Amino acid sequence: MAKNSLLEIKRSLEPHVGQKIMLRANGGRRKTIERSGILEETYPSVFIVKLDQEQQSFKRVSYSYADILTESVEVTVCNDEGEMRITIQQ
């Protein structure tokens, strides 16, 4: 059951490769980290996000699909005008 859920999350992210996304991640100890960037690539177990340079010290971050499944990470896809379009979650 969980493997199918992870595959569904991967399939829902694949059409948005190359688009701007917003990430909201659990940073631990009641901290929430919000980042924005471009969904660069999807792999069988992880997806890569190229972060906006002016906001972050890291160039790229990766998260697993299990992070979305366990609600550790929330992904929101933005449209061309910068408005929120869709939230990827399980």
N, CA, C and O atoms as a Tinker XYZ file with bonds, in Angstrom:
   360  protein
     1  N      0.829000   -1.201000    0.000000    73     2
     2  CA     0.000000    0.000000    0.000000    64     1     3
     3  C      0.869000    1.260000    0.000000    63     2     4     5
     4  O      0.614000    2.180000   -0.776000    81     3
     5  N      1.892000    1.314000    0.859000    73     3     6
     6  CA     2.733000    2.501000    0.933000    64     5     7
     7  C      3.528000    2.689000   -0.359000    63     6     8     9
     8  O      3.750000    3.822000   -0.784000    81     7
     9  N      3.956000    1.597000   -0.985000    73     7    10
    10  CA     4.714000    1.705000   -2.234000    64     9    11
    11  C      3.861000    2.346000   -3.323000    63    10    12    13
    12  O      4.360000    3.160000   -4.099000    81    11
    13  N      2.574000    1.985000   -3.388000    73    11    14
    14  CA     1.668000    2.606000   -4.353000    64    13    15
    15  C      1.503000    4.091000   -4.061000    63    14    16    17
    16  O      1.456000    4.905000   -4.983000    81    15
    17  N      1.414000    4.445000   -2.790000    73    15    18
    18  CA     1.270000    5.851000   -2.421000    64    17    19
    19  C      2.497000    6.648000   -2.827000    63    18    20    21
    20  O      2.374000    7.767000   -3.324000    81    19
    21  N      3.681000    6.083000   -2.619000    73    19    22
    22  CA     4.907000    6.771000   -3.011000    64    21    23
    23  C      4.965000    6.945000   -4.524000    63    22    24    25
    24  O      5.408000    7.984000   -5.013000    81    23
    25  N      4.526000    5.946000   -5.259000    73    23    26
    26  CA     4.504000    6.029000   -6.721000    64    25    27
    27  C      3.519000    7.101000   -7.191000    63    26    28    29
    28  O      3.793000    7.820000   -8.151000    81    27
    29  N      2.379000    7.205000   -6.516000    73    27    30
    30  CA     1.400000    8.236000   -6.862000    64    29    31
    31  C      1.962000    9.638000   -6.614000    63    30    32    33
    32  O      1.729000   10.548000   -7.410000    81    31
    33  N      2.690000    9.811000   -5.529000    73    31    34
    34  CA     3.298000   11.111000   -5.235000    64    33    35
    35  C      4.326000   11.451000   -6.309000    63    34    36    37
    36  O      4.369000   12.582000   -6.793000    81    35
    37  N      5.157000   10.472000   -6.683000    73    35    38
    38  CA     6.156000   10.689000   -7.736000    64    37    39
    39  C      5.485000   11.074000   -9.042000    63    38    40    41
    40  O      5.918000   12.007000   -9.718000    81    39
    41  N      4.433000   10.360000   -9.395000    73    39    42
    42  CA     3.718000   10.664000  -10.645000    64    41    43
    43  C      3.057000   12.034000  -10.613000    63    42    44    45
    44  O      2.941000   12.687000  -11.650000    81    43
    45  N      2.627000   12.477000   -9.449000    73    43    46
    46  CA     2.003000   13.799000   -9.368000    64    45    47
    47  C      3.040000   14.917000   -9.460000    63    46    48    49
    48  O      2.699000   16.035000   -9.846000    81    47
    49  N      4.302000   14.638000   -9.113000    73    47    50
    50  CA     5.358000   15.641000   -9.217000    64    49    51
    51  C      5.973000   15.704000  -10.610000    63    50    52    53
    52  O      6.385000   16.779000  -11.044000    81    51
    53  N      6.046000   14.591000  -11.316000    73    51    54
    54  CA     6.738000   14.526000  -12.608000    64    53    55
    55  C      6.279000   15.561000  -13.627000    63    54    56    57
    56  O      7.131000   16.135000  -14.305000    81    55
    57  N      4.979000   15.835000  -13.778000    73    55    58
    58  CA     4.580000   16.843000  -14.781000    64    57    59
    59  C      5.037000   18.263000  -14.449000    63    58    60    61
    60  O      4.978000   19.141000  -15.310000    81    59
    61  N      5.487000   18.503000  -13.225000    73    59    62
    62  CA     5.851000   19.846000  -12.791000    64    61    63
    63  C      7.354000   20.089000  -12.791000    63    62    64    65
    64  O      7.810000   21.106000  -12.267000    81    63
    65  N      8.138000   19.170000  -13.371000    73    63    66
    66  CA     9.584000   19.366000  -13.469000    64    65    67
    67  C      9.840000   20.627000  -14.287000    63    66    68    69
    68  O      9.283000   20.804000  -15.370000    81    67
    69  N     10.691000   21.497000  -13.751000    73    67    70
    70  CA    11.014000   22.754000  -14.419000    64    69    71
    71  C     10.159000   23.918000  -13.957000    63    70    72    73
    72  O     10.381000   25.050000  -14.385000    81    71
    73  N      9.188000   23.667000  -13.095000    73    71    74
    74  CA     8.314000   24.733000  -12.609000    64    73    75
    75  C      8.730000   25.186000  -11.216000    63    74    76    77
    76  O      9.388000   24.453000  -10.477000    81    75
    77  N      8.338000   26.399000  -10.875000    73    75    78
    78  CA     8.629000   26.964000   -9.556000    64    77    79
    79  C      7.741000   26.298000   -8.512000    63    78    80    81
    80  O      6.544000   26.108000   -8.727000    81    79
    81  N      8.343000   25.948000   -7.380000    73    79    82
    82  CA     7.593000   25.339000   -6.283000    64    81    83
    83  C      7.960000   26.012000   -4.966000    63    82    84    85
    84  O      9.015000   26.634000   -4.836000    81    83
    85  N      7.079000   25.873000   -4.012000    73    83    86
    86  CA     7.316000   26.325000   -2.652000    64    85    87
    87  C      7.370000   25.082000   -1.773000    63    86    88    89
    88  O      6.517000   24.202000   -1.887000    81    87
    89  N      8.371000   25.004000   -0.894000    73    87    90
    90  CA     8.516000   23.890000    0.028000    64    89    91
    91  C      8.278000   24.380000    1.439000    63    90    92    93
    92  O      8.745000   25.454000    1.818000    81    91
    93  N      7.565000   23.611000    2.202000    73    91    94
    94  CA     7.420000   23.865000    3.624000    64    93    95
    95  C      7.839000   22.579000    4.323000    63    94    96    97
    96  O      7.166000   21.553000    4.220000    81    95
    97  N      8.963000   22.648000    5.036000    73    95    98
    98  CA     9.541000   21.448000    5.633000    64    97    99
    99  C      9.608000   21.583000    7.148000    63    98   100   101
   100  O      9.763000   22.680000    7.685000    81    99
   101  N      9.491000   20.462000    7.811000    73    99   102
   102  CA     9.624000   20.399000    9.258000    64   101   103
   103  C     11.104000   20.498000    9.593000    63   102   104   105
   104  O     11.888000   19.632000    9.205000    81   103
   105  N     11.491000   21.543000   10.309000    73   103   106
   106  CA    12.889000   21.756000   10.663000    64   105   107
   107  C     13.261000   21.223000   12.024000    63   106   108   109
   108  O     14.403000   21.384000   12.456000    81   107
   109  N     12.335000   20.597000   12.708000    73   107   110
   110  CA    12.616000   20.075000   14.040000    64   109   111
   111  C     12.432000   21.138000   15.107000    63   110   112   113
   112  O     12.546000   22.334000   14.840000    81   111
   113  N     12.150000   20.695000   16.294000    73   111   114
   114  CA    11.954000   21.594000   17.445000    64   113   115
   115  C     10.998000   22.732000   17.141000    63   114   116   117
   116  O     11.284000   23.896000   17.419000    81   115
   117  N      9.869000   22.381000   16.571000    73   115   118
   118  CA     8.788000   23.320000   16.263000    64   117   119
   119  C      9.176000   24.402000   15.262000    63   118   120   121
   120  O      8.589000   25.484000   15.251000    81   119
   121  N     10.167000   24.108000   14.422000    73   119   122
   122  CA    10.571000   25.054000   13.381000    64   121   123
   123  C     10.035000   24.581000   12.037000    63   122   124   125
   124  O     10.041000   23.387000   11.735000    81   123
   125  N      9.579000   25.518000   11.251000    73   123   126
   126  CA     9.130000   25.237000    9.899000    64   125   127
   127  C     10.004000   26.042000    8.948000    63   126   128   129
   128  O     10.166000   27.253000    9.101000    81   127
   129  N     10.562000   25.348000    7.965000    73   127   130
   130  CA    11.437000   25.982000    6.988000    64   129   131
   131  C     10.664000   26.140000    5.694000    63   130   132   133
   132  O     10.104000   25.171000    5.181000    81   131
   133  N     10.629000   27.359000    5.162000    73   131   134
   134  CA     9.966000   27.610000    3.884000    64   133   135
   135  C     11.029000   28.004000    2.866000    63   134   136   137
   136  O     11.843000   28.896000    3.104000    81   135
   137  N     11.002000   27.315000    1.722000    73   135   138
   138  CA    11.961000   27.554000    0.659000    64   137   139
   139  C     11.234000   27.608000   -0.670000    63   138   140   141
   140  O     10.148000   27.048000   -0.817000    81   139
   141  N     11.830000   28.278000   -1.629000    73   139   142
   142  CA    11.277000   28.278000   -2.980000    64   141   143
   143  C     12.392000   27.961000   -3.960000    63   142   144   145
   144  O     13.564000   28.240000   -3.709000    81   143
   145  N     12.002000   27.376000   -5.074000    73   143   146
   146  CA    12.977000   27.017000   -6.091000    64   145   147
   147  C     12.295000   26.354000   -7.273000    63   146   148   149
   148  O     11.076000   26.422000   -7.428000    81   147
   149  N     13.101000   25.713000   -8.101000    73   147   150
   150  CA    12.628000   25.036000   -9.302000    64   149   151
   151  C     12.739000   23.531000   -9.081000    63   150   152   153
   152  O     13.782000   23.032000   -8.659000    81   151
   153  N     11.659000   22.814000   -9.369000    73   151   154
   154  CA    11.703000   21.356000   -9.311000    64   153   155
   155  C     12.588000   20.895000  -10.459000    63   154   156   157
   156  O     12.196000   20.968000  -11.624000    81   155
   157  N     13.786000   20.420000  -10.122000    73   155   158
   158  CA    14.796000   20.145000  -11.141000    64   157   159
   159  C     14.687000   18.732000  -11.714000    63   158   160   161
   160  O     14.802000   18.556000  -12.927000    81   159
   161  N     14.474000   17.740000  -10.884000    73   159   162
   162  CA    14.486000   16.353000  -11.363000    64   161   163
   163  C     13.750000   15.453000  -10.391000    63   162   164   165
   164  O     13.733000   15.701000   -9.185000    81   163
   165  N     13.141000   14.404000  -10.930000    73   163   166
   166  CA    12.543000   13.362000  -10.090000    64   165   167
   167  C     13.275000   12.062000  -10.368000    63   166   168   169
   168  O     13.522000   11.712000  -11.522000    81   167
   169  N     13.615000   11.358000   -9.317000    73   167   170
   170  CA    14.278000   10.064000   -9.393000    64   169   171
   171  C     13.376000    9.026000   -8.734000    63   170   172   173
   172  O     12.354000    9.391000   -8.152000    81   171
   173  N     13.723000    7.746000   -8.808000    73   171   174
   174  CA    12.848000    6.719000   -8.224000    64   173   175
   175  C     12.533000    6.907000   -6.739000    63   174   176   177
   176  O     11.437000    6.561000   -6.298000    81   175
   177  N     13.476000    7.448000   -5.962000    73   175   178
   178  CA    13.240000    7.578000   -4.523000    64   177   179
   179  C     13.220000    9.002000   -4.004000    63   178   180   181
   180  O     12.703000    9.255000   -2.915000    81   179
   181  N     13.779000    9.945000   -4.772000    73   179   182
   182  CA    13.899000   11.328000   -4.302000    64   181   183
   183  C     13.570000   12.306000   -5.425000    63   182   184   185
   184  O     13.508000   11.932000   -6.596000    81   183
   185  N     13.361000   13.564000   -5.045000    73   183   186
   186  CA    13.236000   14.641000   -6.023000    64   185   187
   187  C     14.185000   15.764000   -5.615000    63   186   188   189
   188  O     14.445000   15.973000   -4.430000    81   187
   189  N     14.695000   16.482000   -6.612000    73   187   190
   190  CA    15.709000   17.517000   -6.412000    64   189   191
   191  C     15.089000   18.883000   -6.700000    63   190   192   193
   192  O     14.374000   19.059000   -7.687000    81   191
   193  N     15.375000   19.843000   -5.822000    73   191   194
   194  CA    14.898000   21.213000   -5.990000    64   193   195
   195  C     16.102000   22.141000   -6.019000    63   194   196   197
   196  O     16.927000   22.130000   -5.106000    81   195
   197  N     16.198000   22.949000   -7.082000    73   195   198
   198  CA    17.239000   23.971000   -7.178000    64   197   199
   199  C     16.678000   25.229000   -6.525000    63   198   200   201
   200  O     15.711000   25.812000   -7.016000    81   199
   201  N     17.284000   25.641000   -5.428000    73   199   202
   202  CA    16.760000   26.744000   -4.630000    64   201   203
   203  C     17.096000   28.097000   -5.242000    63   202   204   205
   204  O     18.086000   28.243000   -5.960000    81   203
   205  N     16.249000   29.091000   -4.944000    73   203   206
   206  CA    16.523000   30.469000   -5.332000    64   205   207
   207  C     17.787000   30.927000   -4.600000    63   206   208   209
   208  O     17.878000   30.786000   -3.380000    81   207
   209  N     18.746000   31.467000   -5.321000    73   207   210
   210  CA    20.047000   31.795000   -4.754000    64   209   211
   211  C     20.009000   32.921000   -3.732000    63   210   212   213
   212  O     20.745000   32.873000   -2.746000    81   211
   213  N     19.177000   33.926000   -3.939000    73   211   214
   214  CA    19.185000   35.061000   -3.022000    64   213   215
   215  C     18.638000   34.708000   -1.643000    63   214   216   217
   216  O     18.871000   35.441000   -0.682000    81   215
   217  N     17.921000   33.608000   -1.532000    73   215   218
   218  CA    17.320000   33.251000   -0.258000    64   217   219
   219  C     18.131000   32.244000    0.547000    63   218   220   221
   220  O     18.085000   32.264000    1.777000    81   219
   221  N     18.871000   31.365000   -0.120000    73   219   222
   222  CA    19.460000   30.227000    0.559000    64   221   223
   223  C     20.970000   30.160000    0.349000    63   222   224   225
   224  O     21.498000   30.716000   -0.614000    81   223
   225  N     21.651000   29.479000    1.255000    73   223   226
   226  CA    23.080000   29.256000    1.091000    64   225   227
   227  C     23.344000   27.963000    0.321000    63   226   228   229
   228  O     24.434000   27.786000   -0.223000    81   227
   229  N     22.376000   27.065000    0.267000    73   227   230
   230  CA    22.516000   25.829000   -0.491000    64   229   231
   231  C     22.018000   26.046000   -1.911000    63   230   232   233
   232  O     21.131000   26.866000   -2.148000    81   231
   233  N     22.590000   25.310000   -2.851000    73   231   234
   234  CA    22.136000   25.424000   -4.235000    64   233   235
   235  C     20.998000   24.461000   -4.527000    63   234   236   237
   236  O     20.040000   24.813000   -5.215000    81   235
   237  N     21.103000   23.239000   -4.000000    73   235   238
   238  CA    20.094000   22.218000   -4.259000    64   237   239
   239  C     19.791000   21.456000   -2.974000    63   238   240   241
   240  O     20.646000   21.288000   -2.104000    81   239
   241  N     18.556000   21.007000   -2.889000    73   239   242
   242  CA    18.150000   20.124000   -1.794000    64   241   243
   243  C     17.394000   18.943000   -2.388000    63   242   244   245
   244  O     16.818000   19.042000   -3.471000    81   243
   245  N     17.402000   17.852000   -1.684000    73   243   246
   246  CA    16.643000   16.687000   -2.130000    64   245   247
   247  C     15.771000   16.207000   -0.984000    63   246   248   249
   248  O     16.146000   16.288000    0.186000    81   247
   249  N     14.616000   15.712000   -1.343000    73   247   250
   250  CA    13.680000   15.137000   -0.388000    64   249   251
   251  C     13.170000   13.826000   -0.965000    63   250   252   253
   252  O     13.139000   13.644000   -2.182000    81   251
   253  N     12.778000   12.928000   -0.096000    73   251   254
   254  CA    12.199000   11.674000   -0.563000    64   253   255
   255  C     10.681000   11.828000   -0.649000    63   254   256   257
   256  O     10.095000   12.719000   -0.034000    81   255
   257  N     10.072000   10.952000   -1.414000    73   255   258
   258  CA     8.612000   10.960000   -1.519000    64   257   259
   259  C      7.983000   10.565000   -0.193000    63   258   260   261
   260  O      6.846000   10.938000    0.098000    81   259
   261  N      8.724000    9.810000    0.612000    73   259   262
   262  CA     8.238000    9.435000    1.943000    64   261   263
   263  C      8.099000   10.661000    2.834000    63   262   264   265
   264  O      7.258000   10.672000    3.733000    81   263
   265  N      8.913000   11.700000    2.601000    73   263   266
   266  CA     8.783000   12.944000    3.372000    64   265   267
   267  C      7.423000   13.582000    3.136000    63   266   268   269
   268  O      6.827000   14.131000    4.063000    81   267
   269  N      6.927000   13.517000    1.909000    73   267   270
   270  CA     5.599000   14.046000    1.607000    64   269   271
   271  C      4.534000   13.154000    2.222000    63   270   272   273
   272  O      3.543000   13.640000    2.767000    81   271
   273  N      4.744000   11.841000    2.130000    73   271   274
   274  CA     3.781000   10.887000    2.675000    64   273   275
   275  C      3.620000   11.050000    4.178000    63   274   276   277
   276  O      2.506000   10.967000    4.695000    81   275
   277  N      4.716000   11.280000    4.879000    73   275   278
   278  CA     4.679000   11.434000    6.338000    64   277   279
   279  C      4.406000   12.864000    6.769000    63   278   280   281
   280  O      4.426000   13.174000    7.960000    81   279
   281  N      4.149000   13.745000    5.792000    73   279   282
   282  CA     3.830000   15.148000    6.027000    64   281   283
   283  C      4.968000   15.930000    6.666000    63   282   284   285
   284  O      4.729000   16.927000    7.348000    81   283
   285  N      6.204000   15.487000    6.452000    73   283   286
   286  CA     7.379000   16.248000    6.876000    64   285   287
   287  C      7.657000   17.388000    5.910000    63   286   288   289
   288  O      8.251000   18.400000    6.281000    81   287
   289  N      7.217000   17.213000    4.650000    73   287   290
   290  CA     7.417000   18.219000    3.605000    64   289   291
   291  C      6.099000   18.424000    2.878000    63   290   292   293
   292  O      5.387000   17.467000    2.576000    81   291
   293  N      5.781000   19.685000    2.601000    73   291   294
   294  CA     4.610000   20.031000    1.797000    64   293   295
   295  C      5.103000   20.785000    0.574000    63   294   296   297
   296  O      5.863000   21.745000    0.700000    81   295
   297  N      4.681000   20.360000   -0.600000    73   295   298
   298  CA     5.111000   20.966000   -1.860000    64   297   299
   299  C      3.918000   21.665000   -2.499000    63   298   300   301
   300  O      2.851000   21.072000   -2.655000    81   299
   301  N      4.107000   22.924000   -2.865000    73   299   302
   302  CA     3.087000   23.691000   -3.566000    64   301   303
   303  C      3.671000   24.187000   -4.875000    63   302   304   305
   304  O      4.714000   24.841000   -4.886000    81   303
   305  N      3.004000   23.878000   -5.981000    73   303   306
   306  CA     3.463000   24.297000   -7.304000    64   305   307
   307  C      2.882000   25.665000   -7.612000    63   306   308   309
   308  O      1.693000   25.900000   -7.397000    81   307
   309  N      3.719000   26.578000   -8.117000    73   307   310
   310  CA     3.291000   27.930000   -8.467000    64   309   311
   311  C      3.091000   28.025000   -9.971000    63   310   312   313
   312  O      3.766000   27.339000  -10.739000    81   311
   313  N      2.158000   28.881000  -10.388000    73   311   314
   314  CA     1.977000   29.102000  -11.818000    64   313   315
   315  C      2.906000   30.219000  -12.278000    63   314   316   317
   316  O      3.731000   30.690000  -11.496000    81   315
   317  N      2.788000   30.650000  -13.526000    73   315   318
   318  CA     3.704000   31.635000  -14.109000    64   317   319
   319  C      3.650000   32.995000  -13.422000    63   318   320   321
   320  O      4.654000   33.706000  -13.388000    81   319
   321  N      2.509000   33.362000  -12.882000    73   319   322
   322  CA     2.376000   34.653000  -12.215000    64   321   323
   323  C      2.847000   34.605000  -10.767000    63   322   324   325
   324  O      2.769000   35.617000  -10.069000    81   323
   325  N      3.329000   33.467000  -10.300000    73   323   326
   326  CA     3.813000   33.338000   -8.934000    64   325   327
   327  C      2.732000   32.980000   -7.941000    63   326   328   329
   328  O      2.995000   32.921000   -6.740000    81   327
   329  N      1.527000   32.742000   -8.410000    73   327   330
   330  CA     0.440000   32.381000   -7.518000    64   329   331
   331  C      0.447000   30.875000   -7.269000    63   330   332   333
   332  O      0.923000   30.101000   -8.099000    81   331
   333  N     -0.081000   30.476000   -6.129000    73   331   334
   334  CA    -0.133000   29.061000   -5.790000    64   333   335
   335  C     -1.111000   28.346000   -6.701000    63   334   336   337
   336  O     -2.190000   28.858000   -6.998000    81   335
   337  N     -0.727000   27.162000   -7.139000    73   335   338
   338  CA    -1.570000   26.438000   -8.069000    64   337   339
   339  C     -2.078000   25.122000   -7.492000    63   338   340   341
   340  O     -3.281000   24.862000   -7.517000    81   339
   341  N     -1.190000   24.301000   -6.979000    73   339   342
   342  CA    -1.583000   22.986000   -6.517000    64   341   343
   343  C     -0.681000   22.576000   -5.374000    63   342   344   345
   344  O      0.505000   22.905000   -5.366000    81   343
   345  N     -1.224000   21.872000   -4.425000    73   343   346
   346  CA    -0.440000   21.366000   -3.313000    64   345   347
   347  C     -0.329000   19.861000   -3.460000    63   346   348   349
   348  O     -1.338000   19.170000   -3.605000    81   347
   349  N      0.906000   19.346000   -3.423000    73   347   350
   350  CA     1.162000   17.917000   -3.524000    64   349   351
   351  C      1.232000   17.378000   -2.109000    63   350   352   353
   352  O      2.109000   17.763000   -1.335000    81   351
   353  N      0.333000   16.511000   -1.777000    73   351   354
   354  CA     0.339000   15.875000   -0.459000    64   353   355
   355  C     -0.407000   14.562000   -0.542000    63   354   356   357
   356  O     -1.113000   14.304000   -1.517000    81   355
   357  N     -0.258000   13.748000    0.454000    73   355   358
   358  CA    -0.918000   12.442000    0.482000    64   357   359
   359  C     -2.054000   12.475000    1.469000    63   358   360
   360  O     -2.745000   11.472000    1.648000    81   359
